[in-house]
Structure formats: C-alpha cells, structure tokens
C-alpha cells in the first residue's frame, strides 16, 4: 500500500472512464432513443472535494451522451472528451494541455479499451468489477464496483496520500 500512496501523492490529474466506472455499466434507453445513466452522489462529492484540493479531473469516454455532459457540468469538470473510440489522442491532448508527465496522471478504467492509457500512467486503477485482463495491468483495484462508490474511494485515497483528507472533511465536522 505504501507504493500506491507514493504514486497517489504525485497525482495532479485523474481521468475517469464513464460506463462501468462512474456508472454500473447499465444503459437505460427510452423508446424515444434517450439514454439514461445512474451516477452515485457519493462519487460526485468525492470528485468535488478532490478538485477543491487542486487535483484536476478529466473524463474520457467512448460513448457520447447528453447526460454525461450535464453531470460533468454539475460537478464543475471542464475536461470532458466523449465519443473517443481510441482514447489515446484525448489523453495526450489533455496531458499536454496541462503540461503534465504520465507519472502525474491517474486513470480509472474497467474494460480492455482502457488498457492503452492504463499502461502509461503513474497510477493505473481498476474498479472492483473490472475485466480480469484490466486487473492484471493496474497498480491498484478498488474495493467497490463501478458506479457504487469506487470513484469516492479513489478520491479519498488521493486526498489521503496528499495530506488533504482531513482538510476536505473539516468543514463538515467543525462548528
């Protein structure tokens, strides 16, 4: 665990996949073609707390959905790349735009399409219910599944590693 905390301490950007990471992979489709996704509110708060500590958050997803744009806007996440079948160009654009090295970036994935990025970053993370091949190529795996608190678990790990976890919670417990 010490090695994971050492890696997490260096993180200045975390990138999340959406389906299977911020959701449980279920896609709800209405008769009108509208797509619905369920997001975990605890994950959202974790992401907000992490941003307040100074860590940037990015989204790279293969699908395109209005609900993803709406949810990310509500969380204040500016770096959103949708419709990225090949996720590497978006990853490289975001890394270069922020002037970061791969070691300063964490990526969270759940399926084989995430492997090209997971194999490059300083902290590669798989959610608990990720594909077995993905689990073989990451530094750390969450205890919780995608869409069920995994993102919160990751945000708190980074906050802890960077010495900001107590600060993040202080406003909720002080009088």
Backbone torsions as a table, in degrees:
resi	resn	phi	psi	omega
1	UNK	NA	-28.4	179.4
2	UNK	-61.4	-39.5	179.2
3	UNK	-64.5	-38.0	179.4
4	UNK	-66.2	-45.1	178.6
5	UNK	-63.0	-37.0	177.2
6	UNK	-62.7	-44.1	178.0
7	UNK	-65.4	-43.9	-177.9
8	UNK	-64.7	-30.5	-179.8
9	UNK	-62.6	-29.4	-177.2
10	UNK	-85.3	-6.3	-171.0
11	UNK	-73.4	126.6	174.9
12	UNK	-115.3	-12.4	177.8
13	UNK	-145.0	132.4	170.9
14	UNK	-120.5	133.5	179.9
15	UNK	-113.5	129.9	178.0
16	UNK	-110.2	138.4	162.1
17	UNK	-75.0	167.5	-179.3
18	UNK	-103.7	-71.0	-175.0
19	UNK	-66.1	118.9	-178.5
20	UNK	93.7	-11.2	178.3
21	UNK	-116.3	-60.0	176.2
22	UNK	-89.2	-10.5	172.7
23	UNK	-128.8	173.3	179.6
24	UNK	-89.2	16.0	180.0
25	UNK	83.6	-10.7	-179.5
26	UNK	-73.4	133.0	175.6
27	UNK	-112.3	121.7	176.2
28	UNK	-99.7	122.5	-179.8
29	UNK	-118.7	125.4	178.3
30	UNK	-82.9	165.6	178.0
31	UNK	-58.0	-27.3	-179.8
32	UNK	-85.0	3.7	-179.7
33	UNK	88.2	-4.9	179.4
34	UNK	-66.0	136.6	179.7
35	UNK	-101.7	136.8	179.1
36	UNK	-123.8	143.6	177.5
37	UNK	-136.8	148.7	176.9
38	UNK	-104.6	125.0	177.0
39	UNK	-109.9	149.1	-179.0
40	UNK	-89.2	124.7	-177.5
41	UNK	-66.0	-30.4	177.5
42	UNK	-66.8	-37.9	174.9
43	UNK	-59.9	-44.0	-179.1
44	UNK	-59.7	-43.8	179.0
45	UNK	-64.9	-41.7	177.1
46	UNK	-58.1	-41.6	179.7
47	UNK	-66.5	-39.1	177.1
48	UNK	-64.7	-44.0	179.8
49	UNK	-62.7	-39.9	179.6
50	UNK	-65.7	-41.6	177.5
51	UNK	-61.9	-41.6	179.7
52	UNK	-62.5	-26.1	178.9
53	UNK	-79.6	-7.6	177.5
54	UNK	108.2	-1.7	178.5
55	UNK	-85.7	128.6	177.5
56	UNK	-76.3	149.6	176.3
57	UNK	-123.8	136.1	176.3
58	UNK	-126.9	158.2	177.9
59	UNK	-126.8	128.9	171.3
60	UNK	-131.3	116.6	-176.9
61	UNK	-134.4	147.5	-179.4
62	UNK	-75.8	-27.0	-178.9
63	UNK	-93.3	164.1	174.9
64	UNK	-121.2	127.7	-175.3
65	UNK	-150.4	133.9	176.6
66	UNK	-61.4	-37.1	-177.6
67	UNK	-64.3	-32.6	176.2
68	UNK	-65.8	-44.9	178.6
69	UNK	-60.0	-42.6	-179.6
70	UNK	-64.8	-46.5	-178.7
71	UNK	-64.2	-43.9	-178.6
72	UNK	-67.4	-36.8	176.1
73	UNK	-62.8	-40.5	180.0
74	UNK	-65.7	-25.1	177.9
75	UNK	-92.0	-2.9	-179.8
76	UNK	75.8	22.7	-179.6
77	UNK	-89.3	118.4	-174.6
78	UNK	-91.0	-27.7	-173.4
79	UNK	-95.6	86.9	-176.4
80	UNK	-122.9	119.3	179.2
81	UNK	-119.7	108.7	178.9
82	UNK	-107.0	161.4	177.8
83	UNK	69.1	30.1	-175.7
84	UNK	-99.3	83.6	178.4
85	UNK	-60.0	-43.7	171.8
86	UNK	-103.2	112.0	-172.3
87	UNK	-83.4	-14.1	-176.3
88	UNK	-59.9	-46.8	-179.6
89	UNK	-58.8	-40.3	178.3
90	UNK	-66.1	-41.7	177.5
91	UNK	-58.9	-49.0	-178.5
92	UNK	-65.6	-39.1	177.7
93	UNK	-61.5	-48.0	-178.2
94	UNK	-65.6	-45.3	178.5
95	UNK	-57.6	-48.0	-177.1
96	UNK	-69.4	-38.8	178.6
97	UNK	-60.5	-37.1	-179.4
98	UNK	-90.7	-4.3	178.2
99	UNK	65.8	40.2	-177.1
100	UNK	-108.3	161.5	171.0
101	UNK	-97.3	163.3	178.4
102	UNK	-58.4	-33.3	-178.8
103	UNK	-66.2	-20.6	-179.8
104	UNK	-91.6	6.4	-175.3
105	UNK	-118.7	137.9	170.7
106	UNK	-111.0	147.8	176.3
107	UNK	-133.5	139.0	179.6
108	UNK	-118.6	122.4	-179.7
109	UNK	-137.4	174.6	-178.9
110	UNK	-138.7	-13.8	-175.1
111	UNK	-137.2	171.9	-171.4
112	UNK	-61.7	-25.4	178.1
113	UNK	-65.7	-16.2	179.5
114	UNK	-87.8	-13.0	-175.5
115	UNK	-58.4	-41.1	-179.2
116	UNK	-57.1	-34.1	176.9
117	UNK	-83.2	-44.4	-179.0
118	UNK	-53.6	-34.2	-177.2
119	UNK	-78.3	-3.9	-178.0
120	UNK	-109.4	-25.1	-168.2
121	UNK	-84.6	164.3	-179.9
122	UNK	-72.1	-26.4	176.8
123	UNK	-140.3	101.9	179.7
124	UNK	-95.7	126.6	-174.2
125	UNK	-127.9	137.3	172.7
126	UNK	-115.6	142.2	173.0
127	UNK	-73.6	160.9	-173.8
128	UNK	-54.6	-36.8	-176.5
129	UNK	-99.9	25.6	178.0
130	UNK	-68.4	162.3	175.3
131	UNK	-59.7	143.8	-177.3
132	UNK	-57.8	-36.6	178.7
133	UNK	-64.6	-37.5	177.7
134	UNK	-63.5	-44.5	-179.2
135	UNK	-58.8	-27.9	-179.9
136	UNK	-74.7	-15.1	-173.3
137	UNK	-119.2	23.6	-180.0
138	UNK	-119.2	163.3	176.5
139	UNK	-83.7	-31.3	-173.4
140	UNK	-149.0	151.1	179.0
141	UNK	-129.2	136.2	179.9
142	UNK	-72.3	158.7	173.6
143	UNK	-80.6	-26.4	-176.4
144	UNK	-101.1	150.7	178.8
145	UNK	-78.0	166.2	177.4
146	UNK	-59.3	138.8	179.6
147	UNK	75.6	3.2	-176.4
148	UNK	-129.4	33.3	176.7
149	UNK	106.6	-1.1	-179.5
150	UNK	-61.9	-42.1	-179.2
151	UNK	-64.3	-38.8	177.6
152	UNK	-62.6	-43.7	178.9
153	UNK	-58.2	-42.3	-179.9
154	UNK	-68.1	-44.9	179.6
155	UNK	-60.3	-42.0	179.5
156	UNK	-68.3	-33.8	176.0
157	UNK	-61.4	-45.9	-179.3
158	UNK	-67.6	-42.9	177.0
159	UNK	-58.3	-44.0	178.9
160	UNK	-62.8	-47.6	-177.8
161	UNK	-61.3	-32.6	-177.9
162	UNK	-93.7	6.6	177.0
163	UNK	73.5	24.1	-176.3
164	UNK	-114.8	3.8	-176.0
165	UNK	-66.1	-47.0	179.5
166	UNK	-61.7	-42.2	177.3
167	UNK	-59.5	-41.5	-178.2
168	UNK	-62.1	-34.5	-177.4
169	UNK	-92.1	-14.9	-173.5
170	UNK	-53.7	-45.2	-175.9
171	UNK	-66.1	-18.3	179.9
172	UNK	-86.8	-16.9	-176.0
173	UNK	-116.8	-11.3	179.6
174	UNK	-85.3	153.3	-178.1
175	UNK	-88.2	NA	NA
